C-alpha cells in the first residue's frame, strides 16, 4: 500500500509522515509509543494525529490495504476540516468498490 503512487502523493503533500520504531527501548521512540499506548515489538500501526495528539481517524493496525489507508486519510482530513482532494476521495471510493466486488455491465445501442 505504501508504494501506491497516489498514497505516496497524499502522504507527502497532505500529511506530515513520522516513523516511530517499535523495536527499541528507553529512547525517544519508546516515549512516543508509551504516550499512545503502543507496545514494543508489535505489528506496525498508522495513526492520523492532529493537534494535541488527538486521533483524527481510527488507527490502522491490521488492514494493510490501499482501501484502508486512503479511507483513513480522507476521514482524517475531514475531521480536521481540511479539504479532501478529489483524486484522494475517488481513490478511497474506487478501492472500497473494488473490495466489495465489481460487476461488469455491457451496454449496446442500435
C-alpha positions as CSV (number, residue, x, y, z in Angstrom):
1,X,0.0,0.0,0.0
2,X,2.9,2.4,0.7
3,X,4.1,2.0,-2.9
4,X,0.8,3.1,-4.5
5,X,1.7,6.5,-6.2
6,X,-1.4,8.3,-5.0
7,X,-0.9,7.1,-1.4
8,X,2.7,8.4,-1.6
9,X,1.5,11.7,-3.1
10,X,-1.1,12.1,-0.3
11,X,1.4,11.2,2.4
12,X,4.0,13.6,1.1
13,X,1.7,16.6,0.4
14,X,-1.2,16.4,2.8
15,X,0.3,14.9,5.9
16,X,3.5,15.0,8.0
17,X,4.6,11.4,8.0
18,X,6.6,10.3,11.1
19,X,8.1,6.9,11.6
20,X,8.5,5.6,15.2
21,X,10.5,2.5,15.7
22,X,8.6,-0.2,17.6
23,X,11.6,-2.3,18.5
24,X,13.7,-0.1,20.8
25,X,13.5,0.6,24.5
26,X,14.4,3.6,26.6
27,X,14.7,6.2,23.8
28,X,12.5,9.0,22.3
29,X,10.7,6.5,20.2
30,X,9.7,4.4,23.2
31,X,8.3,7.5,24.9
32,X,6.1,8.3,21.9
33,X,4.9,4.7,21.9
34,X,4.1,4.9,25.6
35,X,2.2,8.1,25.0
36,X,-0.1,6.4,22.5
37,X,-0.3,3.1,24.4
38,X,1.6,1.1,21.7
39,X,3.6,-1.9,22.7
40,X,7.1,-2.5,21.6
41,X,7.6,-5.3,19.1
42,X,4.0,-5.3,17.9
43,X,2.9,-5.0,14.3
44,X,3.2,-1.6,12.7
45,X,0.3,0.9,13.0
46,X,-0.6,4.0,11.2
47,X,-2.1,6.8,13.2
48,X,-3.7,10.0,11.9
49,X,-3.0,12.5,14.6
50,X,-3.9,16.2,14.9
51,X,-3.2,19.0,17.4
52,X,-2.8,17.8,20.9
53,X,-2.1,14.3,19.7
54,X,-5.8,13.8,19.1
55,X,-6.7,10.9,16.8
56,X,-8.4,12.2,13.6
57,X,-9.4,8.7,12.3
58,X,-9.2,5.2,13.7
59,X,-5.6,3.8,13.7
60,X,-4.7,1.2,11.1
61,X,-3.3,-1.9,12.7
62,X,-4.5,-5.0,10.8
63,X,-5.7,-3.9,7.4
64,X,-2.7,-3.0,5.2
65,X,-4.6,-2.2,2.0
66,X,-4.8,0.9,-0.2
67,X,-8.5,0.9,0.7
68,X,-7.9,1.3,4.4
69,X,-5.2,3.9,4.2
70,X,-6.9,6.0,1.6
71,X,-10.2,5.9,3.6
72,X,-8.3,6.8,6.8
73,X,-6.6,9.7,5.0
74,X,-10.0,11.0,3.8
75,X,-11.5,10.7,7.2
76,X,-8.6,12.4,8.9
77,X,-8.7,15.3,6.5
78,X,-12.4,15.7,7.0
79,X,-12.2,15.5,10.8
80,X,-9.5,18.2,10.8
81,X,-11.8,20.3,8.4
82,X,-9.1,20.3,5.7
83,X,-10.1,19.9,2.1
84,X,-10.0,16.4,0.6
85,X,-8.6,16.5,-2.9
86,X,-11.0,14.9,-5.4
87,X,-8.3,12.4,-6.5
88,X,-7.9,11.1,-3.0
89,X,-11.7,10.9,-2.4
90,X,-12.0,9.0,-5.7
91,X,-9.2,6.6,-4.8
92,X,-10.8,5.8,-1.5
93,X,-14.2,5.1,-3.0
94,X,-12.8,3.2,-6.0
95,X,-10.9,0.9,-3.7
96,X,-13.9,0.5,-1.4
97,X,-15.9,-0.6,-4.5
98,X,-13.2,-3.0,-5.6
99,X,-13.2,-4.5,-2.1
100,X,-16.9,-5.1,-2.2
101,X,-16.6,-6.6,-5.6
102,X,-17.2,-5.2,-9.1
103,X,-19.6,-6.4,-11.7
104,X,-19.3,-5.9,-15.4
105,X,-22.2,-4.5,-17.5
106,X,-22.2,-4.3,-21.3
107,X,-24.5,-1.8,-23.0
108,X,-25.2,-1.7,-26.7
109,X,-27.1,0.8,-28.8
110,X,-28.6,0.1,-32.1
